[in-house]
Amino acid sequence: MSLSVDQSIRKARRCAKAGDAIEAGALYTAVLEQFPGNKRALQGLNALGGPERRQPGAAPARNKLDALIALMGKGEFAAVIEQATKLCRQFPMSFELYNILGIANARLGRQLDAIAHFKKTIAINPAYAGAHYNLGNACRELGRLQDALDCYTSTLEAAPGFVDAALNLGNILKRLGRREEAIGYYEKALALKADDARAYNNLGDTLIELGRYDEAVAKLTRALEILPDFAEAHNNLGNAHKGLGRHDDAVVCYHKAIDLKPNYADAHNNLGAAITDHGSRQAAIASYVAALRINPGFARTHRNLSTIKRYEEGDPQIGEIITLLAEESLPVDDRTQLNFALGKAMDDLGQYDKAFACFAEGNSLRNKQLGYSAATDRELFNSIKSAYRLNTAPLEPPPQSPGKNCPTPVFIVGMPRSGTSLVEQVLASHSEVHGGGELSALEDAVNASGVLQPGASPARLEELGQHYRASLAKLGVNKPYITDKMPLNFRWIGLIRQALPEAKIIHIQRDARATCWSIFRHYFATCGNAYAYDLNNLADFYNLYKGLMDFWEGLFPGGVYRLNYERLTEQQESETRNLLNHAGLAWEGQCLEFHNTERAIATASALQVKEKIYTGSSKAWRNYEKFLAPLTVALSAS
């Protein structure tokens, strides 16, 4: 609650009497900002010192300010605070002194004190861009992202050419998930300073988050042309290559980042993830351990490590995670990831009650963070069905034969965690098939062509097909077939049948309870599976999926091949033969030895599909059966 004029002046007098000229000056100044002619405030301000202090903005001699700045440069922040505080008693209207005090306090980690001083600076001189910028930095350090955003915006209003303010505005918007806006400010920073490697790096990192990997590679390559030893840009370039499926290039980039910056925990973590994709469990564990040695509180690495190791009683990592979770100030995202990690550890130890409690907590936190709306998906699925009742005519297949210009796509669809990675690995073991992984190409094509509602005109459908085939052609695949195992492409089966009639579609079915439990215990790094973190939402989405698949199979009889995951694990050879036959592939025995096929797999199942097939995975949910009763009821009710 703001003070009245009388209250402000009384408080200022008390501060002056107590020797706190800084606070007294700020209070009198605040009154004068609203009522410039207030005599009591002017008299009070004049009474704080001699003639040299009576003019608003009066400051110490330049050499005294320079001496403080020199001390700052030496890192003697406590001395700066002591001397600047004394000078403030003489010069209570010197905005430069308050700004210096703010900077010194910030360097000592006293962000609240820093904020108070920067606010006094701005009260005296609202047009001082540097103070707005410094205030933004202090707010950012305290996690006050909206306040920081406002401060950086004020900085640019006061000084439109302030490059770092534009850069930091981009950084805050990126953290807030407003990536397109962030890109605009990174581009503004580059317009102000064309060779700013930081802006290119941050722009590239944001493009990665948007799945625009080719563009990201170009921006990050430019950052490294400007600054070849920029470790962060090498790390981000590795992430971009990984997103494009260039896992070997990614590994090279991560190693380069680590060579330049050995204590770079992020790069060690990312190297571990890339090595996991190659199926090298022990090497990946070593990279994750290295990351945790540098940053013991690195929650993402704790979770990554938990997914590839088997825990035993007394594992020290379990104690480390429990200790981290006991910290009240732990960021929400860290708490989320650590709960998933601890849940996995408890599951390995057979402590299923504790494991479920951890998974439930992690899911609850993630669900609040993402704010999923089941109504949105329900509306989408209903609109898809409505549109396809009106138009199901396919286009003519393209004139080229398989293997020329563009490989024939083999879509592997279904719910996440249903066995799509296993089926892709089986197919990718065939000499005529390239394993493409989870490609964003179809989603990109849907967005680019404007066919967000199916049943579109032939011209729009042709555009979608051309866009998708062009995306595949860029991959440089020299085999006749390529798999695309983005599970949620099941939503677009109608579009696939119409715009890509040459494509094969394989639908993987797995026990609904096993699928949903596997989803619920899994942390998805992206936001695309937001339904996954609440059992009610999960059941609703599964039922929507099942209803849509029934709709497709009724609309396109024989157009979608249904493969049962459990039957594949129990009758491997006969089911594999049927699968290859449907895809138009000749029998090759190495498809039974899929675990020996060398390829990078960028999914949570990367290590599992490098092992021989086993039949027990669909029974794991029974360890949690008492907790999943509402889920099973909801699934059976559909």
N, C-alpha and C positions, 0 to 999 in steps of 0.2 A: 504494500500500500504506500503510495507516494506521500511525502510530507507536504504540509501547507507551507506558505512563505514564512509565517511566524515560527512554525516548528523548525524549519530549516535554519533560520537565523539563530534561534535559541540553541540548537544543536551545534552550529558553527562556533558560537561564543564559548560553549563548554569545551569544544575541541581545542580552540585557541588557548583557553585558560589552562588546559592540560598539556599544552606544548605540542599538540598535533596540528601544525600549520598546514600539512598536506590535506588532511580531511576538511579542515576549516575552509581552506581556499577552494576546494572542490564544491563545497556546499554553497558558499557565497556565489561562485561562478554559475552554479545551476540556477540559482535565483535570478541572476542577471541575464541568463539566456532567455528566460521568460519575461522578465521585467527589467529591461536595460537601465531604467532610471531609478531603480529602488535605492533610496539614499542609505538605508541601514546596511544593505549588502555592500555598497561602495565604501561606506565608512569602515565596515568590518574588514574588508579586503585591504584597505589602506592601512588599517591599524596593525596588520600582520607584520609590517616591516617598514624600513626606511624608504626614502624617495626612489631608490633604484629598483624597488620592487612594486611600485604603485601602478605601473602601466601594464595592462593585460598583455601577457606573452613575454614580459621581461625575462631575460635569461642570463645565466652566467656568461662571462667572457668566453669567446670561442676556444681559447687555449684550455680552459677548464673542462669544457665538454670533450675536447679532443683527448685530454688526459684520461677521462673516464672510458672513452672508446678504446684507447690503447690498453688500458687495464683489462677491458673486456676481451680484447684480442689475445691476451696472455692467459685467459681463463680464470682470472682472479675476480670471480663474480661476487663473492662476499665483500671484498674491498670496494667494489663498484657500488654495491648497495649501501654500505656504510657512508661513503663519501657523497653519493648522490642524495641520500636522505638528509644529510646535513645541509647540502646546497638548497634542497627544497624548502627548508625552513627560511632561507633567505629569499628564495625565488619561487614562491608558491604558484605562480602563474606560468612557469616554464614547462611547456608541453614536451620539450626535448628531454628534460630530466625525468619526467614520468615515463616516457617511452623507454629511456635507458634502464630505469628501474624495472620496468616490465620485462624487458629482454633478459636482464640479469637474473630475475626471479625465475623466468621460464627455463633458463639454462640450468638452474639448480633444481628443476623439477617442481617448483612451487607455482603450479599453473593458476591456482585461485588468486594468489597474490599478484601474479603477472596480469591476470584479467582485470583486477581492480585498478592497477596502474595504467593499463592501456585505455580503460574507460575514462579515467581522469584526463589522459592525453586528448582523447576525442572530445571530451566536454569542453576543454579549453580551445581546441583547434579541430572542429569537425571535418575540415577539408584535408587533414593530414592522412594521406593514403597509407603511409607506412604503418601507422598505428592500427588502422582497420585491418591491414594484412596481418600484423603481429597478433592482434586479438583473435583473428580467425585461426591462426596456428595454435594458439593456446586452447581455444575451444575444441579444435580437432583432437588435440592430445587428450582431452578429457572425454572424448567420445560425443561431444555435443555437435553432431554433424549439421543439423539445421542452423544452429547459431553460426557455425563456421561458414556455411554456405552464404548466409546473410552478410557476414563480414567481408568475404571475398567479393561479393557482388558490390558492396559499398566501396571497396578498394578500386574496382574497375570504374565505378561511377566517378570517383575522385581523380583517378589516373587511368584513362582508357588504354594506355600503352604498357601497363604493368603486366609483363609476361608471366611471372610466377603466380600472380593472382588468377589469371586465366587457366594456367596449368592446374593449380590447386582446386579451382572450381570444378574442372573436369574430374579430378581425383575424388572429390566429395560426391559428385553426382554418380560416379561409377560405384562407389561404396553404397550409395542409396539405391542402386539398381536402375538408375535412370541413364542407361548406357548411351542411347541416341543423343541425349542432351550433352553428355560428357564428351562425345565425339565432336560436337560443335565447338566446345571450348578448347579442346586439343587443337582443332583446326585453326581457331582464333589465335592460340599461342604460336602456331607455326606461321600464321600470317604476320604476326609481330616479329617473329624471329625464325627465319626459314631453316636455320641449321641447328635447331634445338633437339638434340638427340633424346632428351627426356620426353618431350612431347611425342616424338615418333614412337618411342618405346611404350608409353602409356596408351597411345592410340592403338598400337598393335595389340596390346594386352586386352583392350576393350573389344576389339574386333574378334579376338579369340573367344571371348565370353559370348559373343553373338553368333559364333559358329562360322564367321567369315574368314576362314583360315588363309585362303589365297591372298586376300587383301592384307591380312596381318603379316604374312611373310614379306610382302613388299615394304610395308612400313618399318618392320623390324630390321630388314636388310639395310634400309636407308639409315636407321639409327646407328648401325654398326659401321657403315661407311663413314659416318661423321665421327664416331667414337669407337674404334675397333676393340678396345679393352673394356667395353661396357658389359659387365658380367650379367646384369639383370636382363639386358636385351638378348644375350645369348640364351639365357634360361627361357625367356618368353618365345624366342624363335624355336627352341626345342618343343615348347607346348604347341606352337602352330604346326610344326611338322608332324607331331604326334596326332593332332586333330585331322591331318590329311592322310594318316596311315603310313607316314614315312618314319617308321620307328627307328631305323638305323640312323637316319639324319638327326632325329631327336636325341638319341644317345650321345652322338658326337657333340651336339650343342650343350647338353648338360655337363659333359666332361670339360668342355671349354670354360663354361661358367665356373666350375669348381676349381679348375687350374688357376683362373684369375682371382678367385675369391674362395679359398679353401674352407672357410667357416660359413659358407652360404647354405643354410639349412634347407631352404626351398629347393635349391638345385639338387641336393642329395635326395630329398624326398621325391622329386620328379624323376630323378634317375632311377630310384627304386621302383616307381610305377612303370616306367618304360621297360625295365628289366623284367618286371612281373609279366608284362604283355608277351615277352619272349619265352616265358615259362621257366625262368631261372630263379627258383625259389631262394636258394641260399645267398646268391649275389644280391637279390632284392632286399632280403633281410639285412644284409651288411650295410646297404645304402640307407635303409630306414634307421638302423641303429646309429649310423654316423650322424644323421639329421638330429636324432634325439640327444646325442652327446653334445651337440652344439646348442640345441634348444630343447631342454627336457620337457617344456610345457607345450610342445608343438602338437596340438590335438589332432590335426589332420594326419600327421605321421603315425601317431598312436593308433588311429583307426585303420590306416592303410596296413600297418604292421599286423594288426589283429586279424586281418582277412587272410593272411598267408601263413600264419604260424599256428601251431597246436600248443595250447597252454597246459602246463602241469602245475600241481600244487607248489607254492613257493616261488613262482615266477616273479621276479622283482618288478616287472612292468605293471603287474596288477596293483601292487602297492603304490606305485608312482601315479597311476590313473586315479586311484581312490583319494590320494592326497590332493591332486589337482581339483577333483570334484568337490572337495571340502572348502575350496576358496570361494567366499561369497561374491567376490568381484569378478569371477570368471565370466568372460563374454558368453552370450547365449549360444553362438555357433560352436564355440569350443566345448561347452557343456553338452551340446547335442552330440557331437562326434565322439566325445569321450564315453558317453552312455552307450553308444553303439559298440564301441571297442570293449567296454567292460562287459556288456551283454554277451559278446562273442566269447570272452574269456570264461565267464561263468557257465556258458553252454558247454564249452570244452571240458570243464570240470564236473559236469553233470549236475550243477546247482541250478536247476531249471526255474525255481521260484525267483531266485535272485536275478537270473538272466532275463526273465520276462519283465521284471520290474525295471531293469535298465533299458530294455528295448522299448517298453511302454513310455518311459520318461523321455528317451531320445526322440521317439516319434511324436509325442505331444509337443515338445519344443519346436520340432521341425514343422509340424502342422500349423502352429501359431505363426511361425515365421513366414510361411508361404501363403496362408490364407486361402486355401482351396475352396472353390464353390462347386458343389456337385451339380447345381442347377445349370451351370454353363455347359458341362459335358452332356448333360441330359438333353439340353436344347440342341447341341451340335448333332448328337446321334439321331435325334428325331428328324432334324432338317435333312440329314443325309438320306434317311429312308424315304422321306417325302419326295425329295428331288429324284431319286432313282426309280420311283414308281412311274415317273413321267418320261424318262429317257434312258434307255439301256443299249442303244445301238453302238457297236464298236466301230472304230476307224479301220481302214485297211492296214495290214502290216506294212512296215517300211520295205522298200525294194531291196535293201542290202541283205545278204545272207549272214547268218551268225558268224562272228569272228572277224567280219570286215567292217571297218570304220568304228563299230561299236559292238561290244559283246552283248549277248542276250541276257537280260537280267533274270535272276531267280530270286524272287522275294520270299523271305522266310518271316512269317508273321505270327502273332499270338500275344499273349501277355508276357511282360518281362518275367524272367526267372522261370520260364516254362520249358527250357531246353533248346532255345533257338541257337545258342552258341555251340552246343553239341552237334546239332544237325548241320550247321554251317561247317564245322570242322570235318564232319564226314564227307560232305560234298567237296570241300576245298582239298581233300586228299586225292581227288580225281584229277587226272592229267589235263582235262579240258576245262577245269573250273578254277577261277580266281576267287579267293575269299575276300570280299570287299568290306566285311564288317558292318557296323551300324552307320550307314551313309545318311547324310542329311539331304541328299540330292532330291528325293521325291518331295519332301516338305518344302524345300526351296523352290522346286518347280511349281508346286501348287500355289505358293505365294506369288511367284513371278508371273504366272499366267493369269492370275485373277480368278482361278477356279476354286474359290473357297467354298462355294456351294456346288455340289455335283450336278450332273444333268445339264452341263453347259453346251454351248454351240460347238459344232464340229471344228470351227476355226480355233476356239479357245483350247479344245482338247488336243488339237494338232500342235498348238504352241507348247502345251504342257509336255507332250511326248518329245518334241524336239529339244526342249530345255533339259529334260532328264537325260536323254541320250547324249547331249553335248557334255553334260556333267560327267557321265561315265567315260566318254572319249578322252577327257582331260586326264584321266587316271593312267592312261597309257597301257592298259591291260592288253596282253597279246594272246589271250586264251578266248575260246568261243563263248564262254559263259562267265558271268560274275554274280556272286551272291550279294544280296542287300538284306541284312538281317535286322533292320530297324523294326522292332516288334510292333510299335504302334502304327505302322503302315497298314495294319488291318482296317483302319478307318477309311483308307483310300482304295480298297479293292475294286470298287466300281470304276474309279478313275483309271486304275491299272488295266482293267479289262477293256475299257474303251480306248484309252490313249496309247497303251502299250500292249496291244493284243498278242505280240510275240512272246511276252513275258510268261514265266512259270510262277505259280503262287503255291507255297507250301505253308499250311497252317498247322502249327504245333499245339497239340492239346496235352495237358497234364492234369493230374488230380487237382481240382480247384482248391482244396484245403492246403495241399502242399505248395501250390503256386502262391497263394495269398500269404501263407506264413513266410515263405522265402522272401517275398517282397517286403513284408512288415519288418523283418529282421535286417533288412539291407538299407544302407544309407546311399541315396543317389546323389552324385556330386552336382548334377544339373537340376533345374527346377521343373523339368518336363513331366515328371511323374508325381505331381503334387497330391494326387489322390491317395498315395501310398501310405500316408502317415497317420491314418485313423482307420480303425477296423470297420466302422460303418461306411465311411467313404470308399474304402477298399472293396467291400462287398458290393456296394452300389455300382462301382466302376466295372467290377468283374461281371456283374449281371448285364450291364450295358454292352460290354464286349461280347458276351455270349449271345445276347439278342441280336446284335449286329452281324455276328458270324453266321447265325442261323438264317438271317435275312439274305446275306450274300450267297450262301450255299443254295438257298431256294431260288434266288434270282439268276444265278449262273451255275446250273447243275453241271457237275464235272469240271468246272473251271477253277476250283480250288482243291488241292490235294490235302486231305486230312491225315496227319501223322501223329499217332499216340506215343507220347514220350515213354511211358512205362512199358509199352509193348516193344519199343525199340530197344530198351535196356534188357528185356527178357528174351527177345527173339531177334538178336542183333542181325544175323545174316539175312534172314528172310525179309525183315523190314528194310534193311539197307538195299537189297535187290529191288524191292518195290519202289523205293524212293528214287533210285537211279533210273529205273525204267520210266517212271513218271516224268522225270526231267529230260528224258530222251538221251540218256548217257549209257554207254556200254558198260558192262560189269568190269570192275577193276578191284582186285583183292585188297589193295592197299587201303581201300575205304573202310575195311574192318580194323585196320591198324592205324586209325586216325590219330592216335596219341603220339605216333612217331613223325607226324607231318610238322615240318618246321615252318612256322609263320607266327607273326605277332598278332595277338588277340587283345583288343582294347576293351574288355569287359570284365566284370567281376568273376567270370567263369574261366579266366585265362589259364589258371593252373589246373582246374578240374578237367578241362578237355585235353590236357596233355597226359592224362592218366587213362588206364584201361576203363572200359565201361563197367559200371556197377549198378546194382538194382535197389539199394536201400534208401536212396536220397528222398524218395517221395513218402517215406514213413517218419521222417524227422519231426514233422508237425505234431505227432502223437505225444511227444514229450510235453507239449503245451496244451493238450486237448482240453483240460479243465478251464483254461483261460480263453479258449477260442470258441466256446459253445455258442455265443451270440453270432459269431461270424459264420459258423457252419449252418446255423438255422437260417440266416439271411441268404446264404448261398443256395440252400436247398429249396428256398421259397420261390426262387425265380422260375 
